[in-house]
Amino acid sequence: MLKGTAVDIDIGTTYSCVGVFQHGKVEIIANDQGNRTTPSYVAFTDTERLIGDATKNQVAMNPTNTPDVKYWPFMVVNDAGRPKVQVEYKGETKSFYPEEVPSMVLTKIKEIAEAYLGNTATKYARTIAGLNVLRIISEPTAAATAYSLDKKVGAERKVLTFDLRGGTFDVPILTIEDGIFEVKSTAGDTHLGGEDFDNRIKHKKDISENKRAVRCLHTAYEHAKRTLSSSIQASIGIDSLYEGINFYMSSACARFEELNADLFHSTLDPIEKALQDAKLDKSKIHDIVLFGGSTHIPKIQKLLQDFINGKELNKSINPDEALAYGAAVQAAILSGDKSENVQELLLLDVSPLSLGIETAVWQPAWCAYSQVCEGERATTKDNNLLGKCELTGIPPAPCGVPQIEVTFDIDANGILNVSSVDKSTGKENKITITNDKGHLSKEDIECMVQEKLQGKINDEDKQKILAKCNKTINWLDKNQTVEKEEFEHQQEELEKVCNSIITNAGGMPGGMPGGFPDGGAPPSDGASSGPTIEEVD
């Protein structure tokens, strides 16, 4: 069981949310502005780095230095074949890996959770932000958990979850019975979301090269879109938008729906695919649950309701908070919460794409070579190659005689383990597929964590460490012949000062890197408040 409190984070393309399961119920944690969702925005200025609401408020004034994953008003540079975001920060040109920007958002969310919970031992989510990973759960998992806890499902129910967010769209179909969730199918579009609706606004002039104008218009239109979700008219007014032109428009709900008609209707295609994959008729669906901020749009709701033969939509959970709500329950389960509400919940997930193999036995070495692929095409060469598993020492046999048994095992974190066994000899080989191509290595992540740590230790603390180091060095110079215990005592005293400062800065306490007997980091007992370094998928 974990020590401390486990929280969850739903980090979205446009907004993020954090929740915690306490006293038998989920609490969505508000940020320092009182908002229950925080913009997934980061900005870099001449003096500081801004995250969340403060960033979005200044985005039109500082568009180039505000990375926004879906709509790119910033430079992307090639660094040894890998993309990096380039911005101006404190008077210098700095570049960051894509993984670093969301880690900054996570750092902000971590601070929000700590302020609410009143402790710094909170354990959750991602490594670069200085966090311990309990589990990365899929959106269907969170969706099913939120629905089940809200409805107290007993008898079997088939549930279609419609998750339309700022930049992505997912449609999982699940069956839920007595606390057991089984994902039957999932479909969607990773390039469709609320920001695509925002980008449909047009004017007589092409302003795409003016980043300030683009961001200013984009922000104004997002506000108008939200207004149109609850009223029939919205106005936009921007002074000196572009080349001295003042931009004013009044948009009716009907006009907004006309501009996005094709995008709205395209949300029905993944629903049909999900139903087909689950081998279900839409009449068999018991409930349709809405997730994601874009499901507030009335036209989206009407299209969905008409498609499912007029069935009422489930709106009992706030779509903006629903995934965080469900993930908070999963965090409680993982941390050993004994509340009756979270007992006996079990999720059986599904792989979004079909998995397959192609096996061949090669002479004269007599080795079996299995290629693991994912995709929906008929032949392996047309699908995505995930990895290769090789078996050697297979006895000679005619073509078609060797029997190779291949087993796929997907763990709770979505990691695929493949084992291959020759049934005649019992020889076995296993591989783990993590899809780390183009991602950060363990060394990259460790480097980023240390860079983040160095930036957080203030000058006063640096002086404390330096003074203690100098004092220890002076002692060593004068005490070369003392007993080993004396050396170890000095080492402990130095580590006590350094680790206290490092821990408060969000780093990883441990033994000294060298210079003392047995100077490596001590074994972990699982209670360290520093991050656990793992390969990122």
C-alpha positions in Angstrom: 0.0 0.0 0.0 1.2 3.5 -0.8 2.0 6.0 1.9 0.4 9.5 1.5 -2.4 10.5 -0.8 -2.7 9.4 -4.5 -4.4 11.9 -6.8 -5.1 11.8 -10.5 -4.4 14.1 -13.4 -6.4 14.4 -16.6 -4.0 16.3 -18.8 -5.8 17.4 -22.0 -4.8 19.2 -25.2 -6.4 22.4 -24.0 -7.4 22.0 -20.4 -6.2 19.8 -17.5 -7.9 18.8 -14.3 -6.9 17.1 -11.0 -9.0 15.2 -8.5 -8.7 13.1 -5.3 -10.9 10.5 -3.7 -11.5 11.4 -0.1 -14.1 10.3 2.5 -15.8 8.1 0.1 -16.3 10.6 -2.8 -14.3 12.4 -5.5 -13.2 16.0 -5.0 -12.2 18.0 -8.1 -9.5 20.4 -6.9 -9.8 24.1 -7.9 -6.7 26.0 -8.9 -5.5 29.3 -7.4 -7.9 31.2 -9.6 -10.9 29.2 -8.3 -11.3 27.3 -11.6 -11.8 23.5 -11.6 -9.9 23.1 -14.9 -6.5 24.7 -15.8 -5.5 25.7 -19.3 -2.8 23.4 -20.7 -0.7 26.5 -21.7 2.9 27.4 -21.0 4.5 30.8 -21.8 8.0 32.1 -21.6 8.7 35.8 -20.9 11.8 38.0 -20.3 11.5 37.4 -16.6 9.6 34.2 -15.8 7.7 31.1 -17.0 3.9 31.3 -16.8 1.6 28.2 -16.6 -2.2 27.8 -16.7 -4.6 30.7 -16.4 -1.8 33.4 -16.3 -0.5 32.1 -19.6 -3.8 32.1 -21.4 -4.5 35.6 -20.3 -1.4 36.9 -22.1 -1.4 34.6 -25.1 -2.3 37.3 -27.6 0.5 39.6 -26.4 3.1 36.8 -26.4 2.0 34.3 -29.1 5.4 33.0 -30.2 6.5 31.9 -26.7 3.2 30.2 -25.9 3.4 26.6 -27.0 -0.1 25.2 -27.7 0.1 21.7 -28.9 -2.7 21.8 -31.5 -2.2 25.2 -33.1 1.5 26.1 -33.4 2.4 29.7 -33.2 6.1 28.9 -32.3 9.2 27.6 -34.0 9.9 23.9 -34.2 13.5 23.0 -34.9 15.3 19.7 -35.8 17.7 18.5 -33.1 19.5 15.3 -34.3 16.3 14.1 -36.0 14.0 14.9 -33.1 11.7 18.0 -32.9 12.2 20.7 -30.3 10.1 23.7 -29.5 12.1 27.0 -29.7 11.1 30.1 -27.7 12.7 33.2 -26.2 13.1 32.9 -22.4 14.9 35.4 -20.2 16.5 37.1 -23.1 17.9 33.8 -24.6 16.8 31.4 -27.3 15.9 28.2 -25.6 14.6 24.9 -27.0 12.6 22.2 -25.2 11.6 18.6 -26.1 7.8 18.2 -26.6 7.7 16.1 -23.4 9.1 18.9 -21.3 6.2 21.3 -22.0 3.4 19.1 -20.6 5.7 18.3 -17.7 5.6 22.0 -16.8 1.8 21.9 -16.8 2.0 18.8 -14.5 4.2 20.8 -12.2 1.5 23.4 -11.9 -1.2 20.8 -11.3 1.1 19.2 -8.6 1.3 22.5 -6.8 -2.5 22.9 -7.0 -3.0 19.4 -5.4 -0.4 20.0 -2.7 -2.0 23.4 -1.8 -5.4 21.6 -1.4 -4.1 18.5 0.4 -1.6 20.3 2.6 1.3 18.0 2.0 4.3 17.5 -0.3 4.2 13.7 -0.3 1.5 13.5 -3.0 2.3 10.7 -5.4 1.1 10.7 -9.0 1.7 10.9 -12.8 4.8 11.8 -14.7 8.5 11.7 -14.1 10.0 14.9 -15.5 7.7 17.1 -13.3 9.1 15.3 -10.2 6.3 12.8 -9.8 6.0 9.1 -9.1 4.0 7.1 -11.6 1.3 4.8 -10.1 -0.3 3.9 -13.5 -1.1 5.6 -16.8 -4.8 4.7 -17.4 -6.7 4.9 -20.6 -9.6 7.3 -21.1 -12.1 4.4 -21.4 -10.9 3.2 -18.0 -11.5 6.6 -16.4 -14.9 7.0 -18.3 -16.2 3.6 -17.2 -15.1 4.2 -13.6 -16.8 7.6 -13.4 -20.1 6.2 -14.9 -20.1 3.2 -12.7 -19.5 5.1 -9.4 -22.2 7.6 -10.3 -24.8 5.1 -11.4 -24.1 2.2 -8.9 -24.4 -0.3 -11.8 -25.6 -3.8 -10.9 -27.1 -5.7 -13.8 -25.2 -5.6 -17.1 -25.4 -2.4 -19.0 -23.9 -1.5 -22.4 -22.5 2.0 -22.4 -21.3 4.2 -25.2 -18.9 7.0 -24.1 -18.6 10.0 -26.3 -15.4 11.8 -25.5 -14.9 15.0 -27.6 -12.2 17.2 -26.2 -10.1 20.2 -27.3 -7.9 18.2 -29.7 -9.0 14.5 -29.7 -12.1 12.4 -30.1 -12.7 8.9 -28.7 -15.7 6.5 -28.6 -15.2 3.5 -26.4 -18.1 1.0 -25.9 -18.1 -0.9 -22.6 -20.2 -3.4 -20.7 -20.5 -2.9 -17.0 -21.8 -5.5 -14.5 -21.3 -5.7 -10.7 -18.2 -3.6 -10.7 -16.6 -5.3 -13.7 -15.9 -3.1 -16.7 -15.1 -4.7 -20.1 -14.1 -2.5 -23.0 -15.7 -4.1 -26.1 -14.3 -1.7 -28.7 -12.8 1.8 -29.1 -12.7 4.1 -32.1 -12.0 7.8 -32.6 -10.1 10.5 -34.4 -6.9 11.9 -32.9 -7.1 15.0 -35.1 -10.6 16.2 -34.3 -11.6 18.4 -31.4 -12.9 21.7 -30.2 -10.0 23.7 -31.5 -10.8 22.5 -35.0 -14.2 24.2 -34.6 -12.5 27.4 -33.4 -10.3 27.4 -36.5 -13.2 27.5 -38.9 -13.7 31.2 -38.4 -12.5 33.2 -41.5 -12.1 36.9 -42.5 -11.4 38.6 -45.8 -7.7 38.9 -45.2 -5.2 36.1 -44.6 -3.8 36.6 -41.1 -2.0 33.3 -40.8 1.4 34.8 -40.8 0.7 37.2 -38.0 0.9 35.0 -34.9 -0.4 37.7 -32.5 -3.5 38.2 -34.7 -4.1 34.5 -35.0 -3.9 33.9 -31.3 -6.0 36.9 -30.5 -8.8 35.8 -32.9 -8.5 32.2 -31.7 -9.0 33.2 -28.1 -12.0 35.4 -28.9 -13.6 32.8 -31.0 -13.2 30.2 -28.2 -15.1 32.5 -25.8 -17.8 32.9 -28.5 -18.1 29.2 -29.0 -18.6 28.6 -25.3 -21.3 31.4 -25.3 -23.0 29.7 -28.2 -23.2 26.4 -26.3 -25.8 28.1 -24.0 -27.3 31.0 -26.1 -28.3 31.7 -29.6 -26.0 34.7 -30.2 -22.4 35.7 -29.5 -20.3 38.8 -30.4 -16.6 39.2 -31.1 -14.9 42.5 -30.9 -11.1 43.0 -31.4 -9.5 46.4 -31.8 -6.7 46.6 -34.4 -6.6 42.9 -35.1 -4.5 43.1 -38.3 -3.0 46.0 -40.2 -5.0 48.5 -38.2 -8.3 46.7 -39.0 -10.8 46.5 -36.2 -12.6 43.2 -36.2 -16.2 43.0 -35.1 -18.7 40.2 -35.8 -21.9 38.8 -34.4 -22.3 35.1 -34.8 -25.6 33.3 -34.5 -25.7 29.7 -33.3 -27.0 28.7 -36.7 -24.0 30.2 -38.4 -21.6 28.5 -36.1 -23.3 25.1 -36.8 -23.1 25.9 -40.6 -19.4 26.6 -40.5 -18.7 23.3 -38.7 -21.4 21.1 -40.2 -19.0 18.6 -41.8 -16.9 18.3 -38.7 -19.9 17.7 -36.5 -21.2 15.0 -38.8 -17.8 13.3 -38.9 -18.2 12.5 -35.2 -20.8 9.8 -36.2 -18.3 7.7 -38.3 -16.2 6.5 -35.3 -19.5 5.6 -33.5 -20.5 3.3 -36.3 -17.0 1.7 -36.3 -17.1 1.2 -32.6 -20.5 -0.4 -32.8 -19.4 -2.6 -35.6 -16.2 -3.7 -33.8 -18.3 -4.5 -30.6 -20.8 -6.4 -32.8 -23.6 -4.4 -31.3 -26.7 -2.7 -32.8 -27.2 0.8 -31.6 -30.6 -0.2 -30.2 -28.8 -2.4 -27.6 -27.0 0.6 -26.0 -28.4 1.4 -22.6 -26.6 4.7 -21.9 -24.7 7.4 -23.8 -22.3 9.3 -21.5 -20.7 12.6 -22.5 -17.1 13.5 -21.8 -15.0 16.5 -22.8 -15.7 20.2 -23.0 -16.8 20.1 -26.7 -19.8 17.9 -25.8 -21.5 21.1 -24.4 -22.3 22.1 -28.0 -26.0 21.7 -28.5 -25.7 20.6 -32.2 -23.3 17.8 -31.2 -25.7 16.6 -28.6 -28.7 16.6 -31.0 -26.7 14.7 -33.7 -25.7 12.1 -31.2 -29.2 11.7 -29.8 -30.8 11.4 -33.2 -28.2 8.8 -34.3 -29.1 6.7 -31.2 -32.8 6.8 -32.0 -33.7 9.6 -29.7 -32.3 8.0 -26.5 -31.6 10.5 -23.7 -28.0 11.4 -23.1 -26.4 11.0 -19.6 -25.3 14.4 -18.4 -25.1 13.6 -14.7 -21.3 14.2 -14.5 -19.7 17.5 -15.7 -18.1 16.6 -19.1 -15.1 18.8 -18.3 -14.3 16.9 -15.1 -15.6 13.4 -15.9 -12.3 11.7 -16.8 -10.5 13.2 -13.8 -13.5 12.0 -11.7 -13.0 8.4 -12.9 -9.2 8.5 -12.7 -9.4 9.8 -9.1 -11.3 6.6 -8.2 -8.6 4.5 -9.9 -6.0 6.3 -8.0 -7.8 5.5 -4.8 -7.9 1.8 -5.7 -4.2 1.8 -6.5 -3.3 3.5 -3.2 -5.3 0.9 -1.2 -8.4 3.0 -0.2 -10.8 0.8 1.8 -13.9 2.8 1.0 -16.9 0.6 0.1 -17.5 2.7 -3.0 -14.3 1.6 -4.7 -14.2 -2.1 -3.6 -14.5 -4.9 -6.2 -14.0 -2.6 -9.2 -12.2 -4.4 -12.1 -11.5 -3.2 -15.6 -10.9 -5.5 -18.6 -9.4 -3.2 -21.3 -9.1 -3.7 -25.1 -6.3 -3.1 -27.6 -7.4 -0.3 -30.0 -5.8 -2.1 -33.0 -5.7 -5.8 -33.9 -2.4 -7.6 -33.1 -0.9 -10.3 -35.3 2.2 -12.3 -36.1 4.1 -13.7 -39.0 6.4 -16.6 -38.2 9.0 -18.3 -40.3 11.6 -21.0 -39.6 15.0 -20.4 -41.3 17.7 -22.9 -42.3 20.5 -23.9 -41.8 20.5 -22.2 -38.3 17.0 -23.5 -37.6 15.7 -20.5 -35.9 12.1 -19.2 -35.7 11.5 -15.6 -36.4 8.2 -14.0 -35.3 7.3 -10.5 -36.4 4.7 -8.8 -34.2 2.4 -6.2 -36.0 -0.6 -4.1 -35.2 -3.2 -2.8 -37.6 -6.3 -3.8 -39.6 -4.8 -4.8 -43.0 -4.9 -8.4 -44.3 -1.1 -8.9 -44.6 1.6 -8.1 -42.0 3.7 -6.0 -44.4 0.8 -3.5 -44.7 0.6 -3.1 -40.9 2.8 -1.4 -38.3 5.8 -3.5 -37.2 6.1 -3.4 -33.4 8.9 -5.9 -32.7 10.6 -9.2 -33.5 11.0 -12.3 -31.4 13.6 -14.9 -32.3 13.9 -18.6 -31.2 17.1 -20.5 -31.9 18.1 -24.2 -31.7 14.9 -25.6 -33.2 15.5 -29.2 -34.5 15.3 -29.8 -38.2 11.8 -30.6 -39.5 9.9 -30.5 -42.8 8.1 -27.3 -43.8 5.0 -26.7 -41.8 5.9 -29.2 -39.0 7.5 -26.9 -36.3 4.8 -25.6 -33.9 5.6 -22.2 -32.4 3.1 -20.9 -29.7 3.1 -17.2 -29.4 1.3 -15.5 -26.5 0.4 -11.8 -26.2 0.1 -10.2 -22.7 -0.9 -6.6 -22.2 -0.4 -5.3 -18.7 -2.4 -2.6 -16.8 -0.1 0.1 -18.2 -0.6 -0.9 -21.8 2.8 -2.5 -22.2 2.8 -5.5 -24.6 4.8 -8.6 -23.6 5.2 -11.3 -26.3 6.5 -14.8 -25.5 7.3 -17.4 -28.1 7.7 -21.2 -27.3 8.8 -24.1 -29.5 6.3 -26.9 -28.5 8.7 -29.7 -29.4 11.7 -28.5 -27.3 10.1 -26.1 -24.8 12.6 -23.4 -25.8 11.2 -20.0 -25.0 12.0 -16.3 -25.7 10.2 -13.2 -24.5 10.2 -9.6 -25.6 8.6 -6.4 -24.2 7.3 -3.8 -26.7 7.1 -0.3 -25.3 6.9 1.8 -28.5 9.8 4.0 -27.5 10.9 5.0 -30.9 11.6 8.7 -31.0 10.9 9.1 -27.3 13.2 10.2 -24.5 15.7 7.8 -23.0 16.1 7.3 -19.3 19.3 9.4 -19.5 17.4 12.2 -21.2 14.8 12.2 -18.5 17.3 12.1 -15.7 19.1 15.1 -17.2 15.8 17.1 -17.4 15.0 16.3 -13.8 18.4 17.5 -12.7 18.1 20.7 -14.8 14.7 21.3 -13.3 16.2 20.7 -9.8 19.1 23.1 -10.4 16.7 25.8 -11.4 14.7 25.4 -8.2 17.5 25.5 -5.6 17.8 29.1 -4.5 21.0 31.0 -3.8 20.7 30.8 0.0 20.4 27.0 -0.2 23.3 26.8 -2.5 25.4 28.7 0.0 24.3 26.2 2.7 25.4 23.3 0.6 28.7 24.9 -0.3 29.5 25.9 3.3 28.8 22.4 4.5 31.0 20.9 1.7 33.9 23.2 2.5 33.6 22.4 6.2 33.6 18.7 5.4 36.6 19.0 3.1 38.6 20.9 5.8 37.8 18.2 8.3 39.0 15.5 5.8 42.3 17.4 5.3 42.9 17.4 9.0 41.7 13.9 9.8 43.2 11.4 7.4 43.8 8.6 9.9 40.6 8.5 11.9 38.4 5.4 12.1 35.9 4.4 9.3 33.0 5.2 11.6 34.1 8.9 11.8 34.2 9.1 8.0 30.7 7.6 7.8 29.4 10.1 10.4 30.7 13.0 8.4 29.1 11.6 5.3 25.8 11.3 7.0 25.9 14.8 8.3 26.7 16.1 4.8 23.9 14.1 3.2 21.5 15.3 5.8 22.0 18.9 4.8 22.1 18.2 1.0 19.1 15.8 0.9 16.9 18.1 2.9 17.4 20.9 0.4 17.1 18.6 -2.6 13.9 17.0 -1.4 12.3 20.4 -0.7 13.3 21.4 -4.3 11.5 18.3 -5.7 14.6 16.3 -6.4 15.8 12.8 -5.6 17.6 12.4 -2.2 20.3 9.7 -2.1 23.9 8.8 -1.2 26.8 10.9 -2.3 28.2 10.2 -5.8 31.7 9.5 -4.5 34.5 10.4 -2.2 33.2 8.4 0.8 33.3 4.7 1.5 30.2 3.1 0.0 29.2 6.5 -1.3 26.4 5.4 -3.7 22.7 6.1 -3.1 21.1 3.9 -0.4 18.5 1.3 -1.4 15.0 2.7 -1.6 12.4 1.5 0.8 9.6 2.8 -1.4 8.9 5.8 0.8 11.1 8.3 -1.0 9.3 11.5 -2.1 11.5 11.8 -5.2 10.6 10.6 -8.7 10.9 7.1 -9.9 12.8 7.1 -13.2 11.3 4.8 -15.8 11.3 4.6 -19.6 8.5 6.8 -20.9 6.0 5.4 -23.5 
